[in-house]
Amino acid sequence: MKKVSVIYWSGTGNTEMMAKAVAEGAKDGGNEVKLLSVDQASADDVVNADAVALGCPSMGAEVLEESEMEPFVESLEAVISGKPVVLFGSYDWGNGEWMKDWEERMKNYGAKLVEEGLILQLTPSDEGLEACKTLGGQLVK
């Protein structure tokens, strides 16, 4: 059984929907999953996890949310090395640049990205939520 932390920031609820589906997929096989909005999370939630999922929508000019998620991600630089990680988030417009930048950053921090970041446009469809569940399952394999 693995301990998994799913940590996210959501403004409209779309990324929260994704986070819940990722968490559901990660629970397969009896894994212990903590689902936390970033304002409830600490670096200890990453340190004490066997695997981590991070979710944030694209904001502004395709960046992470700047007041809560960005500082949290910065705080992970020294603690996420070697951890299996998946990234996910929703967007309205753009080409996914924020996710590509985030993936590169996590690799530079030493995280082991299990899959490419999952991005869904606006409110997740049933198919999109299934992709989130699959992503959660991949994280714990």
VENNOR-V461855 format. One record per pair of residues at least 24 apart in sequence whose ideal C-beta (glycine too) atoms are under 10 Angstrom apart, sorted by the first residue. I is the first residue (numbers start at 1). GAP is how many residues later the second one is. Records with the same first field share a line. If there is no record, write none. Layout:
I: GAP ; GAP
This chain:
1: 28 ; 29 ; 30 ; 31 ; 49 ; 139
2: 24 ; 27 ; 28 ; 29 ; 30 ; 31 ; 47 ; 48 ; 49 ; 82 ; 137 ; 138 ; 139
3: 28 ; 29 ; 30 ; 31 ; 42 ; 45 ; 46 ; 47 ; 48 ; 49 ; 137
4: 27 ; 28 ; 29 ; 30 ; 31 ; 45 ; 46 ; 47 ; 48 ; 49 ; 80 ; 82 ; 132 ; 135 ; 136
5: 27 ; 28 ; 29 ; 30 ; 31 ; 36 ; 37 ; 39 ; 40 ; 41 ; 42 ; 43 ; 44 ; 45 ; 46 ; 47 ; 48 ; 49 ; 78
6: 27 ; 28 ; 29 ; 30 ; 35 ; 39 ; 43 ; 45 ; 46 ; 47 ; 48 ; 49 ; 80 ; 82 ; 130 ; 133
7: 27 ; 28 ; 29 ; 30 ; 31 ; 32 ; 33 ; 34 ; 35 ; 38 ; 39 ; 42 ; 45 ; 46 ; 47 ; 48 ; 49 ; 62 ; 65 ; 66 ; 69
8: 27 ; 28 ; 29 ; 30 ; 33 ; 45 ; 46 ; 47 ; 48 ; 49 ; 57 ; 61 ; 80 ; 81
9: 28 ; 29 ; 30 ; 32 ; 45 ; 46 ; 47 ; 48 ; 50 ; 55 ; 56 ; 58 ; 59 ; 60 ; 61 ; 63 ; 64 ; 80
10: 27 ; 28 ; 45 ; 46 ; 47 ; 55 ; 59 ; 79 ; 80
11: 45 ; 46 ; 48 ; 54 ; 79
12: 45 ; 78 ; 80 ; 110 ; 111
13: 77 ; 110 ; 111
14: 41 ; 43 ; 75 ; 76 ; 77 ; 78 ; 106 ; 107 ; 108 ; 109 ; 110 ; 114
15: 40 ; 41 ; 42 ; 43 ; 50 ; 54 ; 73 ; 74 ; 75 ; 76 ; 105 ; 109
16: 39 ; 41 ; 74
17: 38 ; 73 ; 103 ; 106 ; 107 ; 111 ; 112 ; 115
18: 35 ; 37 ; 39 ; 70 ; 71 ; 72 ; 100 ; 101 ; 102 ; 106 ; 110 ; 111 ; 113 ; 114 ; 115 ; 117 ; 118
19: 34 ; 35 ; 36 ; 37 ; 69 ; 70 ; 113 ; 117
20: 35 ; 109 ; 112 ; 113 ; 116
21: 67 ; 103 ; 107 ; 108 ; 109 ; 110 ; 111 ; 112 ; 113 ; 114 ; 115
22: 31 ; 32 ; 33 ; 64 ; 66 ; 96 ; 107 ; 109 ; 110 ; 111 ; 112 ; 113 ; 114 ; 115 ; 116 ; 117
23: 30 ; 32 ; 109 ; 110 ; 113
24: 105 ; 108 ; 109 ; 112 ; 113
25: 28 ; 61 ; 104 ; 105 ; 106 ; 107 ; 108 ; 109 ; 110 ; 111 ; 112 ; 113 ; 114 ; 115
26: 25 ; 27 ; 60 ; 107 ; 109 ; 110 ; 111 ; 112 ; 113 ; 114
27: 106 ; 109 ; 110 ; 113
28: 105 ; 108 ; 109 ; 112 ; 113
29: 108 ; 111 ; 112
31: 105 ; 106 ; 108 ; 109
33: 103 ; 106 ; 107
37: 31 ; 32
38: 26 ; 27 ; 29 ; 30 ; 31 ; 32 ; 33 ; 34 ; 35
39: 28 ; 29 ; 30 ; 33
41: 27 ; 28 ; 31 ; 34
42: 30 ; 33
43: 29 ; 32 ; 33 ; 34 ; 35 ; 36 ; 37
44: 35
45: 27
46: 26 ; 29 ; 30 ; 33 ; 34 ; 37 ; 39 ; 65
47: 29 ; 31 ; 32 ; 33 ; 36
48: 31
49: 31 ; 34 ; 35 ; 36
50: 33 ; 34 ; 89 ; 90
51: 32 ; 33 ; 34 ; 35 ; 61 ; 63 ; 85 ; 87 ; 88 ; 89 ; 90
52: 24 ; 27 ; 28 ; 31 ; 32 ; 33 ; 34 ; 35 ; 54 ; 59 ; 62 ; 87
53: 31 ; 32 ; 33 ; 34 ; 35 ; 61 ; 65 ; 79 ; 82 ; 83 ; 86 ; 87
54: 26 ; 31 ; 32 ; 33 ; 34 ; 35 ; 48 ; 52 ; 57 ; 63
55: 31 ; 32 ; 33 ; 34 ; 35 ; 62 ; 63 ; 77 ; 80
56: 31 ; 32 ; 33 ; 34 ; 42 ; 43 ; 46
57: 31 ; 32 ; 33 ; 34 ; 35 ; 41 ; 62 ; 63 ; 65
58: 31 ; 32 ; 33 ; 34 ; 35 ; 36 ; 37 ; 38 ; 39 ; 40 ; 41 ; 44 ; 61 ; 63
59: 30 ; 32 ; 33 ; 39
60: 38
61: 33 ; 36 ; 37
62: 29 ; 31 ; 32 ; 33 ; 34 ; 35 ; 36 ; 37 ; 38 ; 39 ; 40
63: 34 ; 35 ; 38 ; 39
64: 25 ; 34 ; 35 ; 37 ; 38 ; 41
65: 24
69: 33
73: 29 ; 32 ; 33 ; 36
74: 31 ; 35
76: 29 ; 30 ; 33 ; 35
77: 28 ; 29 ; 31 ; 32 ; 33 ; 34
78: 31 ; 32
79: 30 ; 31 ; 32
80: 26 ; 29 ; 30 ; 31 ; 32
81: 25 ; 28 ; 29 ; 30 ; 31
82: 27 ; 28 ; 29 ; 30
83: 26 ; 27 ; 28 ; 29 ; 30 ; 31
84: 27 ; 28 ; 29 ; 30 ; 31 ; 54 ; 55 ; 56 ; 57
85: 24 ; 25 ; 26 ; 27 ; 28 ; 29 ; 30 ; 32 ; 54
86: 25 ; 27 ; 28 ; 29 ; 30 ; 31 ; 32 ; 46 ; 49 ; 50 ; 52 ; 53 ; 54
87: 24 ; 26 ; 27 ; 28 ; 29 ; 30 ; 31 ; 32 ; 48
88: 27 ; 29 ; 30 ; 31 ; 32 ; 36 ; 43 ; 44 ; 47 ; 48
89: 28 ; 29 ; 30 ; 31
90: 28 ; 29 ; 30 ; 31 ; 32 ; 33 ; 34 ; 38
91: 28 ; 29 ; 30 ; 31
92: 29 ; 30
93: 28 ; 29
94: 25 ; 27
95: 24
96: 25
114: 24 ; 25 ; 26 ; 27
115: 24
